[in-house]
Amino acid sequence: MACSKEKESQIREDMKEYYGKTIQNRDELLINNQELEAGGCREESKIKDQEASGCREESKNNDQEAGGCPLAKCKLPRHVTEALAMVHPDVQAKSYGCGLPVPELLEGCHVLDLGSGAGHDCFTLAKLVGETGHVTGVDMTEEQLDFARRYTDYHRETFGYSKPNTEFVRGYIENLGEAGLRDNTFDVIISNCTVNLSPDKKAVLGEAYRVLKSQIREDMKEYYGKTIQNRDELLINNQELEAGGCREESKIKDQEASGCREESKNNDQEAGGCPLAKCKLPRHVTEALAMVHPDVKAKSYGCGLPVPELLEGCHVLDLGSGAGHDCFTLAKLVGETGHVTGVDMTEEQLDFARRYNDYHREALGYSKPNTEFVRGYIENLGEAGLRDNTFDVIISNCTVNLSPDKKAVFGEAYRVLK
């Protein structure tokens, strides 16, 4: 049952009073008879939580082994216990969670802790992410944030880092934007006995989703920006690249679907880097393809050329423009009075394309370039500065299939079309 605004505000104030002022260490933590109500959920006993995760409180002596949480029956990896042991005893004493929500392979990650309290889990993770990683703790309780900040330099020195890799910000986990946390920022999000205290858990999960990086996007940027350097290295067969529930099992299938088969590499030149042996293109298109720089052709990862007729003077948008192959081809077809914009999320490919702007302007005999390349996600063209009712034509070549949110892609395409 949803809380009223008044109820929600009162719950927050009770939490801040209890965790910020009432209890001063773990021994004072309320875990049994008294019940703390939040969002219709009661934290009747932390013992139940421990049982559910396979952990029981057998002895207070075991607290030190697990950084303040009784984990007598939970065997943690050595590198985790070593990290826990490096957390300052005063911070361990103010750890009010249970266990440690720690995934594997954290080196170099950016981690967010929802409800970071006195910083116990953040400092533990600061060791696990290493000096190249970063941990952000967000909490609504100023007293706990102040406490955590006082131990930032201690842990930096203990870990041997040149600068701190932790920060603690004040905010509500239901609205991380107010704390200054932006979209697609964090690799990992943890929370330790905090979400259960929120009066609006749906908002918490929504905000967590917003600030998490899209791993699909990161994989795409890594693969197309750094892993492959030319068309010959393109992944087309055995390995599968999964995005949004769709698998790009084989580019060959795409070629067959469009009536194109790869019969000979010699045919690539005819079609600007794509095997189009069975597709007869109009002469003006093949002439435009022939004017594209060979280095750009080598980095063309699409199939065919999505080119409509009668482009003279048009403003065209290419979704997922990559190294600029299709954009430079269309630059010829739209003429000097037209314009082509390529949008891509991969900075390496955008930089590559921009280096060839002047080459194609000169090759086409134009007084100024009629191509531009902007960084952005095809699911949110507004962030790339693309306005409503701007383009006459939109093309995309083997890119929409890689998007995890195709509905958003089509919605944005509709918005920017004239």
C-alpha positions in Angstrom: 0.0 0.0 0.0 1.4 3.4 -1.0 2.2 5.9 1.7 0.8 9.4 1.8 3.4 12.2 1.4 2.9 13.0 5.1 3.5 9.4 6.1 6.5 9.1 3.8 8.0 12.3 5.3 7.5 11.0 8.8 9.1 7.6 8.0 12.2 9.5 6.7 12.4 11.7 9.7 12.1 8.6 12.0 14.9 6.9 10.1 17.2 9.9 10.3 16.5 10.3 14.0 17.0 6.6 14.7 20.1 5.9 12.6 21.7 9.4 13.0 21.2 10.0 16.7 19.5 7.3 18.7 21.9 4.4 18.1 25.7 5.0 18.2 27.0 1.5 17.5 26.0 -2.0 16.4 25.4 -3.3 19.9 22.5 -0.7 20.3 20.8 -1.8 17.0 17.1 -2.5 17.4 16.7 -6.1 16.1 14.1 -8.0 18.1 11.0 -6.9 20.1 10.4 -3.4 18.8 9.3 -3.1 15.2 10.3 -0.4 12.8 7.6 0.2 10.1 8.5 1.5 6.7 6.3 1.4 3.6 4.0 -1.2 5.0 7.0 -3.6 5.8 8.2 -4.4 9.3 11.7 -5.3 10.2 10.7 -7.6 12.9 14.0 -9.3 13.4 17.4 -9.1 11.7 17.8 -12.7 12.8 15.3 -13.7 10.1 17.3 -11.9 7.5 20.4 -13.7 8.6 18.7 -17.1 8.4 17.4 -16.3 5.0 20.9 -15.7 3.7 22.3 -18.7 5.5 24.0 -16.6 8.2 23.3 -17.0 12.0 24.6 -15.0 14.9 26.5 -17.6 16.9 29.0 -15.4 18.6 29.9 -11.7 18.8 33.5 -12.8 18.3 32.6 -13.6 14.7 31.7 -10.0 14.1 35.3 -9.0 13.5 35.7 -11.7 10.9 33.0 -10.3 8.7 33.5 -6.6 9.3 30.8 -6.2 11.9 28.2 -8.7 10.6 27.8 -12.2 12.0 28.7 -14.5 9.2 29.9 -17.6 11.1 28.3 -20.0 8.5 29.2 -17.9 5.4 32.6 -18.5 3.9 33.9 -15.4 2.2 36.8 -15.4 -0.3 40.1 -14.4 1.1 40.4 -11.2 -0.8 37.1 -10.1 0.7 38.0 -11.0 4.3 41.3 -9.1 3.8 39.4 -6.0 2.6 37.0 -6.3 5.6 39.9 -6.5 8.0 41.4 -3.2 6.7 38.2 -1.2 7.6 38.7 0.9 10.7 37.3 -0.6 13.9 35.2 2.5 14.6 33.5 2.1 11.2 33.0 -1.6 11.8 31.2 -0.8 15.0 28.7 1.4 13.2 27.9 -1.1 10.5 24.2 -1.8 10.7 23.7 -4.1 7.7 24.0 -7.9 7.5 26.7 -9.6 5.5 28.3 -7.9 2.5 26.6 -7.6 -0.9 29.8 -8.1 -2.9 29.8 -9.3 -6.5 32.9 -10.7 -8.2 35.3 -8.9 -10.6 35.0 -5.4 -9.2 38.5 -4.2 -10.3 38.1 -0.8 -11.9 34.3 -0.6 -11.4 32.3 2.4 -10.3 30.0 1.3 -7.5 27.1 3.0 -5.8 25.9 2.1 -2.3 22.3 3.0 -1.5 22.1 3.9 2.1 25.8 3.8 2.8 25.5 4.8 6.5 28.9 5.1 8.2 30.7 3.8 5.1 31.6 0.2 6.1 30.6 -1.4 2.8 32.0 1.5 0.8 35.4 1.3 2.4 35.5 -2.5 1.9 34.6 -2.1 -1.8 37.1 0.7 -2.1 39.8 -1.9 -1.6 38.1 -4.4 -4.0 37.6 -1.9 -6.9 41.2 -0.8 -6.7 42.7 2.6 -7.2 41.2 2.8 -10.7 37.7 2.2 -9.4 35.4 4.4 -7.4 32.7 4.0 -4.7 29.9 6.5 -4.1 27.8 6.2 -1.0 24.5 8.0 -0.8 22.6 8.4 2.5 20.0 10.8 3.9 21.5 11.0 7.4 24.0 13.8 7.8 25.5 12.4 11.0 26.5 9.2 9.3 27.8 10.9 6.2 30.0 13.2 8.4 31.3 10.1 10.2 32.2 8.3 7.0 33.9 11.4 5.5 36.2 11.6 8.6 37.6 8.2 7.7 38.1 8.7 4.0 41.8 9.7 4.3 42.5 6.9 6.8 41.4 4.3 4.2 43.2 6.0 1.4 46.4 5.7 3.4 45.7 2.2 4.5 45.1 1.0 0.9 48.2 2.9 -0.4 46.2 5.0 -2.9 47.4 8.4 -4.1 43.9 9.9 -3.7 40.6 8.8 -2.2 38.4 6.6 -4.3 35.3 7.1 -2.1 32.8 9.9 -1.8 29.7 10.3 0.3 26.8 12.4 -0.8 23.5 13.3 0.9 20.3 12.3 -0.8 17.3 10.1 -0.8 17.5 6.7 -2.6 14.1 7.4 -4.1 15.5 10.5 -6.0 19.1 10.1 -6.8 18.9 13.0 -9.2 18.6 15.4 -6.3 22.0 14.0 -5.1 23.5 14.9 -8.5 23.8 11.3 -9.7 23.4 11.1 -13.5 22.1 8.5 -15.9 24.4 5.6 -17.0 27.1 6.3 -14.3 27.6 3.1 -12.3 28.7 -0.4 -13.1 27.4 -1.9 -9.9 24.8 -0.9 -7.3 24.7 -2.5 -3.8 22.4 -1.9 -0.8 22.6 -3.5 2.6 19.3 -3.6 4.6 18.2 -0.2 3.3 15.7 -0.7 0.5 13.4 -2.4 2.9 13.2 0.8 4.9 12.1 2.9 1.9 8.4 4.0 1.7 8.6 4.0 -2.1 10.5 0.9 -3.3 9.3 1.3 -6.9 11.0 4.7 -7.1 14.2 3.2 -5.6 14.4 0.5 -8.3 13.5 3.0 -11.0 16.3 5.3 -9.9 18.8 2.4 -9.6 17.9 1.4 -13.2 18.4 5.0 -14.4 21.9 5.5 -12.9 23.2 2.0 -13.9 25.3 1.9 -17.0 23.8 -0.1 -19.8 26.2 -2.9 -20.2 25.0 -3.6 -23.6 26.0 -0.1 -24.6 29.4 -0.5 -23.0 29.9 -3.8 -24.8 29.0 -2.2 -28.1 31.3 0.8 -27.6 34.2 -1.5 -26.6 33.6 -3.9 -29.5 33.0 -1.4 -32.3 35.3 1.3 -30.9 38.3 -0.7 -29.9 38.1 -4.4 -30.5 37.7 -4.5 -34.3 39.7 -2.2 -36.5 38.4 -3.1 -40.0 35.7 -5.1 -41.8 37.8 -8.2 -42.0 37.7 -8.5 -38.2 34.0 -8.2 -38.0 32.3 -10.8 -35.8 29.8 -12.6 -38.1 29.7 -16.3 -37.3 30.2 -18.3 -34.2 30.2 -15.7 -31.4 27.0 -14.1 -30.7 26.4 -10.5 -29.6 23.3 -10.2 -27.5 21.4 -6.9 -27.2 17.9 -6.3 -26.0 17.0 -10.0 -26.3 18.1 -10.1 -30.0 21.1 -12.0 -31.1 23.2 -11.0 -34.1 24.0 -14.6 -34.9 25.3 -14.0 -38.4 25.6 -11.0 -40.7 25.3 -13.5 -43.5 21.7 -13.9 -42.6 21.2 -10.2 -42.9 22.8 -10.2 -46.3 20.5 -13.1 -47.5 17.5 -11.3 -46.2 18.3 -8.2 -48.3 19.1 -10.4 -51.3 22.9 -10.0 -50.9 25.4 -12.8 -50.7 29.1 -12.6 -50.2 30.5 -14.3 -53.3 33.8 -12.5 -53.6 35.8 -9.9 -51.7 36.4 -8.2 -55.0 32.8 -7.2 -55.1 33.2 -5.1 -51.9 34.7 -2.2 -53.8 31.7 -2.1 -56.1 29.4 -1.6 -53.1 31.5 0.5 -50.8 32.6 -2.3 -48.5 29.5 -4.5 -48.5 29.1 -7.6 -50.6 26.4 -6.7 -53.1 27.1 -9.1 -55.9 23.4 -9.9 -56.5 22.2 -6.3 -55.9 22.3 -4.0 -58.9 22.7 -0.4 -57.7 21.9 2.7 -59.8 25.0 4.3 -61.4 24.8 7.5 -59.4 24.9 5.4 -56.2 27.9 3.3 -57.3 29.7 6.5 -58.3 29.0 8.0 -54.8 30.3 4.8 -53.2 33.5 4.9 -55.3 34.3 8.4 -53.9 34.4 7.2 -50.3 38.0 7.0 -49.0 39.3 3.4 -48.8 40.1 3.7 -45.1 36.5 4.5 -44.4 35.3 1.6 -46.6 37.5 -0.7 -44.6 35.7 0.3 -41.4 32.2 -0.1 -42.8 30.4 -2.7 -40.6 26.9 -2.5 -42.1 25.4 -4.5 -45.0 24.3 -2.9 -48.2 23.3 0.7 -48.4 19.9 2.0 -47.1 19.5 4.7 -49.7 16.2 6.0 -51.0 15.7 7.9 -54.2 15.5 11.7 -54.8 17.8 12.8 -52.0 18.9 16.1 -53.6 18.8 18.9 -51.0 17.6 16.6 -48.2 18.7 16.7 -44.6 19.5 13.1 -43.6 20.1 11.4 -40.2 22.1 8.2 -39.9 21.5 6.3 -36.7 24.7 4.6 -35.7 26.9 6.2 -38.3 30.1 4.5 -37.2 33.2 5.5 -39.2 31.0 7.5 -41.6 30.8 5.3 -44.7 27.1 5.7 -45.4 27.2 9.4 -44.4 29.9 10.2 -46.9 28.1 8.3 -49.6 24.9 10.2 -48.9 26.9 13.5 -48.8 27.3 13.1 -52.5 23.7 12.1 -53.1 22.1 15.0 -51.2 24.4 17.5 -53.0 25.9 20.7 -51.6 22.5 22.1 -50.6 21.8 19.0 -48.5 23.2 17.9 -45.2 24.0 14.5 -43.5 24.2 14.1 -39.7 25.7 10.9 -38.2 25.0 10.0 -34.6 27.0 7.4 -32.8 27.8 6.5 -29.2 31.4 5.4 -29.9 33.9 8.3 -29.6 36.6 6.4 -31.5 34.5 6.0 -34.6 33.3 9.5 -34.4 36.8 10.8 -34.3 37.8 8.6 -37.2 34.9 9.9 -39.3 35.6 13.6 -38.5 39.1 13.2 -39.7 37.7 12.5 -43.2 35.3 15.4 -43.4 37.6 17.7 -45.4 38.8 14.9 -47.6 35.3 14.2 -48.8 34.4 17.9 -49.1 37.3 18.3 -51.5 36.6 15.1 -53.3 33.0 16.2 -53.9 34.0 19.7 -54.8 32.0 21.4 -52.1 32.8 24.8 -50.6 32.2 23.5 -47.1 31.5 20.1 -45.5 27.9 18.9 -45.6 28.5 16.2 -43.0 28.7 16.3 -39.2 29.1 13.6 -36.6 27.6 13.9 -33.1 27.9 11.7 -30.0 24.7 10.3 -28.6 22.5 7.3 -28.1 19.9 6.5 -30.7 17.4 5.9 -27.9 17.7 9.6 -26.8 18.5 11.9 -29.6 17.6 14.9 -27.5 20.8 14.5 -25.5 22.7 14.7 -28.8 21.0 18.1 -29.4 18.7 16.8 -32.2 15.5 18.8 -32.3 11.9 18.0 -33.4 11.0 18.1 -37.1 14.6 18.4 -38.3 15.2 15.6 -40.9 13.7 14.7 -44.2 15.1 11.1 -44.2 16.5 8.8 -41.5 18.6 5.7 -42.3 20.3 3.1 -40.2 22.5 0.2 -41.2 22.6 -2.8 -38.8 22.4 -0.7 -35.7 18.8 -0.7 -34.5 19.0 -4.4 -34.0 21.7 -3.8 -31.4 19.6 -1.4 -29.3 18.2 -2.7 -26.0 15.2 -0.3 -26.3 14.0 -0.4 -29.9 10.7 1.3 -29.0 12.6 4.3 -27.8 14.6 4.4 -31.0 11.5 4.5 -33.2 9.9 7.1 -30.9 12.9 9.4 -31.2 13.1 8.8 -35.0 9.5 9.9 -35.3 10.1 12.9 -33.2 13.0 14.3 -35.2 11.5 13.5 -38.6 9.9 16.5 -40.4 
